[in-house]
């Protein structure tokens, strides 16, 4: 989830990520970030587990999220809903297999 302060345009985010490879193996990770609208949100990407060849994996790296497209809609109760599409960049990202 990404939260944006509409006065300062500062943003904070956190969430869970699942990366699925063609062979069906998955990496599971938690991520958090801070930044500002237009500059992206940078933070930590921490591998917590996985499946298949990544079962029991761990790891850590830096990540930057950049927004590429926003879609807005008005909900039935009048609130504005925003869906954000973007891209993630990983730097010095390491996954360690289980012992």
Secondary structure, DSSP 8 states (H G I E B T S, - for coil): -EEE-TTT-EEEEEEEEEEE-TTS-EEEEEEEEEEETTTEEEEEEEEEEEEGGGTT-EEEEEEEEEEEEEEEEE-TTS-EEEEEEEEEEEEEEEEE---
